[in-house]
Amino acid sequence: MPFTPPYPPYDPTDKIGFSYETVVKRWPIILTGIIDHLYSLNHDLSLRAQAPDVSSQTKNELKEQIEEAKAIIGKISALKYHMARDHQLERIPDDGEPHVEAYNSGLDDLAKQGKDTWFTAPWLFAECYLYRLLRSYFSTTKHWAQFDPFQKQKLDTFKQSGDACYQLATTLAELESEKAALAADPDKLKVLFGEMLQMCLWGNATDLSLLTHLSHADIQKLQSVGRDAQAARREFILRDDGDKAWEAIREGKGGEGRVDFVLDNAGFELFTDFVFADFLVTYTPYVNKVVFHPKMIPWFVSDVTPPDFAGTIPALLDPAFFPSPSSPSPGHLKEDSLVKMVKRWQSYLDTGVFALSVPPTRKLGEGDARADFWTAPWAYAEMRERAGTLWEGLRGSAVVVFKGCGILHPRRLTGDVRWPAHTPFEEAIGPLAGSFPILSLRTSKADVVVGVPKEVAEKLDASGEKWRVNGKYALISFTA
């Protein structure tokens, strides 16, 4: 280990912590959702196999697919059973995809410590392991190897975000007439950058691994992106390094004018990432290119995979994807603004102004040195040693934005250890500090919190509010 924090990691043995609630409640709900989805798909496949116009060969293939799904359902059901009873973590089969040895070696190390069960393993390792194990259930099949069990859920939630997407598109359209003036006025650009930063910060309200009970109205409320909503939320930002981030973007690095986004959630949050990136390259003179970094396997329910990324713009250009805006707009101005904005994004992708860090046609589970690290079990402090190609590539960026930062990114940035909340952000990220400029946009949805003034953290702790995990508070953390 290149960096050993002076505090222990979070684990589910602490019954008042969010890690315990995760193992007891969140994970079983997520697993049940996959099982239900597969049952539904199997029902549809069975009906199709019984259709009179289906060939014998196709029927046989459908039956194979059904049997494979039944086997996956059995494995996930057994997983739920073992999880609830704190049984030993099973080894990941060699499915030819990255990190099998890394996870299994981690299990061996935990076994030596007597911490290789669901309630004793470090939370960060166990949660990453869970999604890698789930991936192996699908990757070892013939018909389900490229299946994302969360894709439908991601799309269904995104479809509920129409009003917020139309509103943001209208806001950007209003900047068109001021484009030349803005480019000549850094002070105005700085103000707008702060607005965009907040929009992107709160865009991860829709985190599907957390929102297991919210209604359509609840989701719309969480995704409110108007100026009034942002002003009301500003008091809940416990650390705001936005000005430092802006100066880093203005100064650039190496003359490249590049910003990198380490993506978190698909759907509406990815939409806000595109909006933020659009603002940077269209309305400021400082950024020439934005690189987006996805996950290579279905990850933490809603994280962006290459297929998610590739499918976002076609979905937004489909007139039937969103319902009509709930508020009236003469001449369909909102729809027109959205289409114009999204077509601009497509042109940026075509010309390389926007780029995915891996080929957009990359299949799920394919190894790629530029992306594999994001689904590994290691803390980001180990990036240089574990993923040198990625680390070197990020060093050419003016700012690397770690998006979402509610569930996973802050935990991997800090090693998910019990840092005192007033620990400086730079200290908590260990050797990663100084590697490249880091901007962490994080709504607080996990126990680990750093960079909060000591008196503020003590006051919140004394209040009894679950401020570390309820998503009400946020941090904008930057270090060069």
C-alpha positions in Angstrom: 0.0 0.0 0.0 1.6 3.3 -1.0 -0.6 5.2 1.5 -1.8 4.0 4.8 -4.4 6.3 6.4 -4.1 6.8 10.2 -7.8 5.8 10.7 -9.7 2.6 10.1 -12.1 2.1 7.2 -15.9 2.2 7.5 -17.5 -1.2 7.8 -21.0 -2.5 8.4 -20.3 -3.6 12.0 -21.2 0.0 13.1 -25.0 -0.3 13.3 -25.5 3.4 13.4 -23.5 4.0 10.2 -24.8 4.2 6.7 -22.7 1.1 5.8 -24.8 -1.1 8.0 -28.0 0.3 6.5 -26.5 -0.4 3.0 -26.0 -4.1 3.7 -29.2 -4.6 5.5 -31.5 -2.5 3.3 -30.1 -0.9 0.1 -28.3 -3.9 -1.4 -31.2 -6.4 -0.9 -33.5 -3.9 -2.6 -31.1 -3.5 -5.5 -30.7 -7.3 -5.9 -34.5 -7.8 -5.7 -34.9 -5.3 -8.5 -32.6 -7.2 -10.8 -34.4 -10.4 -10.0 -37.8 -8.9 -10.7 -36.5 -7.4 -14.0 -35.2 -10.7 -15.2 -38.4 -12.5 -14.3 -40.3 -9.9 -16.4 -37.9 -10.3 -19.3 -38.2 -14.1 -19.1 -41.9 -13.9 -19.3 -41.7 -11.8 -22.5 -39.2 -14.3 -23.9 -41.4 -17.2 -23.1 -44.3 -15.6 -24.9 -42.1 -14.9 -27.9 -40.9 -18.5 -28.0 -44.6 -19.7 -28.2 -45.4 -17.5 -31.1 -46.3 -19.6 -34.2 -44.2 -17.6 -36.6 -40.9 -18.2 -34.7 -38.5 -20.6 -36.3 -37.2 -23.7 -34.5 -33.7 -22.3 -34.3 -35.0 -19.1 -32.8 -37.1 -21.0 -30.3 -34.1 -23.0 -29.2 -32.0 -19.8 -28.7 -34.8 -18.2 -26.7 -35.0 -21.2 -24.5 -31.3 -21.0 -23.9 -31.6 -17.4 -23.0 -34.5 -18.2 -20.6 -32.5 -20.9 -18.9 -29.5 -18.6 -18.5 -31.6 -15.9 -17.0 -33.1 -18.5 -14.5 -29.5 -19.5 -13.6 -28.6 -15.8 -13.0 -31.8 -15.4 -10.9 -30.7 -18.4 -8.8 -27.2 -16.9 -8.2 -28.6 -13.5 -7.2 -31.2 -15.2 -4.9 -28.4 -17.2 -3.2 -26.3 -14.0 -2.9 -29.2 -12.3 -1.1 -29.4 -15.3 1.3 -25.7 -15.3 2.1 -25.6 -11.6 2.5 -28.4 -11.5 5.0 -26.7 -14.2 7.1 -23.2 -12.6 7.0 -21.7 -15.5 5.1 -18.3 -15.5 3.5 -17.8 -13.6 0.3 -17.5 -15.9 -2.7 -14.6 -15.7 -5.1 -15.2 -14.1 -8.5 -14.9 -16.6 -11.4 -12.3 -16.0 -14.1 -14.5 -14.5 -16.7 -11.7 -13.0 -18.8 -12.6 -9.4 -17.7 -10.4 -7.1 -15.6 -9.7 -7.3 -11.8 -10.6 -10.9 -11.1 -7.2 -11.4 -9.4 -7.4 -8.1 -7.6 -10.7 -8.8 -6.0 -9.8 -12.4 -5.1 -6.5 -11.4 -3.7 -8.4 -8.9 -1.6 -10.7 -11.7 -0.4 -7.6 -13.7 0.6 -6.2 -10.8 2.6 -9.5 -10.2 4.4 -9.8 -13.9 5.2 -6.5 -13.8 7.0 -7.9 -10.9 9.1 -11.2 -12.7 9.7 -13.0 -9.9 7.8 -14.2 -11.7 4.6 -18.0 -11.7 5.4 -20.7 -9.3 4.3 -20.8 -7.5 7.7 -17.1 -7.5 8.5 -15.4 -6.5 5.2 -14.5 -2.9 4.6 -17.6 -1.2 3.1 -15.7 0.3 0.1 -14.2 -3.1 -0.9 -17.5 -5.0 -0.3 -19.6 -2.6 -2.4 -17.2 -2.5 -5.3 -16.8 -6.3 -5.1 -20.6 -6.7 -5.2 -21.0 -5.0 -8.5 -18.0 -6.9 -10.0 -19.5 -10.2 -8.8 -22.8 -9.3 -10.3 -21.0 -8.6 -13.6 -19.5 -12.1 -13.6 -23.0 -13.6 -13.4 -23.8 -12.0 -16.7 -20.4 -12.0 -18.4 -20.1 -15.8 -18.2 -23.3 -16.4 -20.2 -23.8 -16.6 -24.0 -26.9 -14.4 -24.3 -26.6 -12.0 -21.4 -22.9 -11.0 -21.6 -23.7 -7.5 -22.9 -26.8 -7.0 -20.7 -27.0 -4.1 -18.3 -29.5 -5.0 -15.6 -29.9 -1.4 -14.7 -30.3 0.1 -18.1 -34.1 0.2 -18.1 -34.1 1.8 -14.7 -31.7 4.5 -15.8 -33.8 5.3 -18.9 -37.1 5.3 -17.0 -35.8 7.7 -14.5 -34.2 9.9 -17.2 -37.6 10.2 -18.9 -39.0 11.8 -15.8 -36.4 14.7 -16.1 -38.0 16.5 -19.1 -38.9 19.7 -17.3 -35.5 20.2 -15.8 -33.8 19.4 -19.1 -36.0 21.9 -21.0 -35.3 24.5 -18.4 -31.5 24.1 -18.7 -31.7 24.2 -22.5 -33.7 27.4 -22.4 -31.2 28.9 -20.0 -28.2 28.2 -22.3 -30.2 29.5 -25.3 -30.5 32.8 -23.5 -26.8 33.1 -23.4 -26.5 33.1 -27.2 -27.1 36.8 -27.5 -24.5 37.5 -24.9 -21.8 35.2 -26.2 -19.4 37.8 -27.5 -19.8 40.1 -24.5 -19.3 37.2 -22.1 -16.0 36.2 -23.8 -14.7 39.7 -23.1 -15.9 39.9 -19.5 -14.1 37.4 -17.2 -16.1 38.6 -14.2 -19.4 37.7 -15.8 -18.1 34.4 -16.9 -17.0 33.7 -13.3 -20.5 34.3 -12.0 -22.0 32.0 -14.7 -19.3 29.4 -13.9 -20.6 29.5 -10.3 -24.1 28.9 -11.5 -23.1 26.0 -13.7 -21.0 24.5 -10.9 -24.1 24.5 -8.6 -26.2 23.0 -11.3 -23.7 20.2 -11.9 -23.3 19.8 -8.1 -27.0 19.1 -7.4 -27.5 17.2 -10.7 -26.6 14.0 -8.9 -29.8 14.2 -6.8 -31.0 11.3 -9.0 -28.9 8.5 -7.7 -30.7 5.2 -8.5 -28.8 3.2 -5.9 -30.3 5.5 -3.2 -33.7 6.6 -4.5 -35.6 3.4 -4.0 -39.0 5.0 -2.9 -39.3 8.4 -4.5 -42.2 9.3 -6.6 -42.1 11.2 -9.9 -42.9 14.5 -8.1 -40.1 13.8 -5.6 -37.6 13.3 -8.4 -38.7 16.5 -10.1 -38.3 18.4 -6.9 -34.8 17.1 -6.4 -33.9 18.1 -9.9 -35.0 21.7 -9.6 -32.3 23.7 -11.3 -33.7 27.2 -11.3 -31.8 30.2 -9.8 -34.2 30.4 -6.8 -33.6 26.7 -6.0 -29.8 27.2 -6.3 -29.9 30.3 -4.0 -31.8 28.3 -1.4 -29.3 25.5 -1.6 -26.2 27.7 -1.4 -26.4 27.8 2.4 -26.1 24.0 2.4 -22.7 24.0 0.6 -20.3 23.3 3.5 -17.1 24.0 1.5 -17.0 26.0 -1.7 -13.7 26.1 -3.7 -15.4 27.2 -6.8 -13.3 30.3 -7.2 -10.1 28.2 -7.0 -11.4 25.9 -9.7 -12.3 28.8 -11.9 -8.8 30.3 -11.6 -7.3 26.9 -12.6 -9.5 26.7 -15.7 -8.6 30.3 -16.6 -4.9 29.6 -16.3 -5.1 26.2 -18.0 -2.3 23.7 -18.0 0.2 22.8 -20.7 -1.7 24.9 -23.2 -4.1 22.1 -23.9 -7.2 23.8 -22.6 -8.7 20.4 -21.6 -11.1 19.5 -18.8 -11.8 15.9 -17.8 -15.1 14.6 -16.2 -14.9 11.4 -14.3 -18.6 10.5 -14.8 -21.0 9.3 -12.1 -24.7 8.8 -12.9 -26.3 8.4 -16.3 -29.5 10.2 -17.2 -30.2 13.6 -15.8 -26.8 13.9 -14.1 -25.0 13.1 -17.4 -27.2 15.7 -19.0 -26.0 18.3 -16.5 -22.4 17.2 -17.2 -23.0 17.9 -20.9 -24.5 21.3 -20.1 -21.5 22.2 -17.9 -19.1 21.0 -20.6 -21.0 22.9 -23.3 -20.7 26.1 -21.2 -17.0 25.6 -20.8 -16.2 25.1 -24.5 -18.9 27.3 -26.1 -19.0 30.4 -23.8 -15.5 30.6 -22.3 -12.2 31.1 -24.2 -10.3 28.8 -21.8 -11.5 25.3 -22.7 -11.0 23.6 -26.0 -11.8 20.0 -25.2 -13.7 17.9 -22.6 -13.0 14.2 -22.1 -15.6 12.1 -20.3 -14.6 9.0 -18.4 -17.2 6.2 -18.1 -17.3 2.9 -16.2 -16.7 -0.3 -18.3 -19.3 -2.4 -16.5 -22.7 -1.8 -14.9 -21.7 -0.1 -11.7 -23.4 1.2 -8.6 -26.8 1.0 -10.5 -26.7 4.3 -12.3 -23.2 5.0 -13.4 -22.4 5.9 -17.0 -21.2 3.1 -19.3 -20.1 3.6 -22.9 -23.6 2.4 -24.1 -25.2 4.9 -21.8 -23.1 7.7 -23.1 -23.6 6.7 -26.8 -27.4 6.5 -26.2 -27.9 9.8 -24.5 -27.9 12.2 -27.5 -30.1 10.0 -29.7 -32.6 9.7 -26.8 -32.6 13.5 -26.3 -33.3 14.0 -30.0 -36.2 11.6 -30.0 -39.4 13.7 -29.8 -41.1 10.9 -28.0 -38.5 10.4 -25.3 -39.7 13.2 -22.9 -43.4 14.0 -22.4 -44.4 17.5 -23.4 -43.2 20.2 -20.9 -45.5 20.8 -18.0 -45.3 24.5 -18.3 -46.6 26.3 -21.5 -44.0 27.5 -24.0 -45.2 29.4 -27.1 -44.0 27.9 -30.4 -42.4 25.0 -28.6 -39.4 27.1 -27.7 -38.3 24.8 -25.0 -38.3 21.8 -27.3 -36.4 23.8 -30.0 -33.8 25.0 -27.5 -33.2 21.5 -26.4 -32.8 20.1 -29.9 -30.4 23.0 -30.9 -28.3 22.5 -27.8 -28.1 18.7 -28.2 -27.2 18.9 -31.9 -24.3 21.2 -30.9 -23.2 18.5 -28.5 -23.3 16.0 -31.4 -21.2 18.3 -33.5 -18.7 18.5 -30.7 -18.5 14.7 -30.5 -18.1 14.5 -34.2 -15.2 17.0 -34.2 -13.5 15.7 -31.0 -14.3 18.8 -28.9 -16.2 16.3 -26.7 -14.7 12.8 -26.4 -15.1 9.7 -24.4 -11.9 8.4 -22.9 -12.5 5.0 -24.6 -14.0 4.2 -28.0 -17.8 4.7 -27.7 -18.3 1.3 -29.4 -16.4 -0.4 -26.6 -18.4 -3.3 -25.2 -19.2 -3.9 -21.6 -16.4 -5.7 -19.8 -13.7 -5.0 -22.4 -10.4 -4.1 -20.8 -9.0 -0.6 -21.4 -6.1 0.9 -19.5 -7.9 4.3 -19.7 -11.0 3.1 -17.8 -10.4 -0.2 -15.9 -9.2 1.6 -12.8 -12.7 3.1 -12.2 -14.2 -0.3 -11.4 -11.2 -1.6 -9.3 -11.3 -2.1 -5.5 -8.5 0.4 -4.8 -8.5 3.9 -3.4 -7.7 6.7 -5.8 -4.5 7.3 -3.8 -3.1 4.2 -5.6 -3.8 5.4 -9.1 -0.3 6.2 -10.1 0.9 2.7 -9.1 -2.1 0.7 -10.2 -3.1 2.7 -13.4 -0.1 4.5 -14.7 -1.6 5.1 -18.2 -4.7 6.7 -16.8 -2.7 8.8 -14.3 -0.3 10.1 -16.9 -3.2 10.9 -19.2 -5.0 13.0 -16.5 -1.9 15.0 -15.9 -2.5 16.8 -19.2 -5.8 18.2 -17.9 -6.4 21.7 -16.6 -9.0 20.3 -14.1 -10.2 16.8 -13.5 -13.8 16.9 -12.2 -14.9 14.0 -10.1 -18.6 14.0 -10.7 -21.5 12.9 -8.5 -19.3 12.2 -5.6 -22.2 11.2 -3.4 -21.7 7.5 -3.0 -18.4 6.3 -4.5 -16.0 9.0 -5.6 -15.5 10.6 -2.2 -15.0 7.2 -0.7 -12.4 6.2 -3.2 -10.8 9.6 -3.1 -10.4 9.4 0.7 -10.0 5.6 1.1 -13.4 5.6 2.9 -11.7 5.8 6.3 -13.0 7.5 9.4 -11.3 10.8 8.8 -12.4 13.6 11.2 -14.6 15.9 9.2 -12.2 18.8 9.5 -9.4 16.9 7.9 -8.0 18.9 4.9 -9.2 17.5 1.6 -5.5 17.5 0.4 -4.5 15.3 3.3 -7.3 12.8 2.9 -6.6 12.0 -0.7 -3.0 11.1 0.1 -0.5 10.8 -2.8 -3.1 11.7 -5.4 -2.8 15.4 -4.2 -0.6 17.3 -6.6 -0.9 14.7 -9.4 -3.3 16.9 -11.3 -5.9 19.6 -10.4 -8.9 17.9 -8.8 -12.4 19.3 -8.5 -14.7 17.1 -6.4 -18.4 17.9 -6.7 -20.1 16.0 -3.9 -23.5 15.9 -2.3 -23.0 14.2 1.0 -24.6 10.7 0.9 -21.9 8.7 2.7 -20.3 8.8 6.1 -16.9 10.0 5.1 -16.7 13.8 5.0 -13.6 15.9 4.9 -12.7 19.6 4.5 -15.6 20.9 6.6 -14.7 23.6 9.2 -14.4 21.9 12.6 -17.0 24.2 14.3 -19.5 23.5 11.5 -19.0 19.8 11.7 -19.4 19.8 15.5 -22.6 21.8 15.3 -24.1 19.5 12.7 -23.1 16.4 14.7 -24.7 17.9 17.8 -27.9 18.6 16.0 -28.6 14.9 15.6 -29.3 15.3 11.8 -27.9 12.7 9.5 -26.1 15.4 7.6 -23.4 13.1 6.3 -25.7 10.9 4.4 -29.0 12.6 3.7 -27.9 14.4 0.5 -29.0 17.8 1.9 -25.4 19.1 2.2 -22.7 19.5 -0.4 -19.0 20.2 -0.8 -17.1 21.7 -3.7 -13.5 20.7 -3.0 -10.5 21.7 -5.1 -6.8 21.1 -4.9 -4.1 21.8 -7.5 
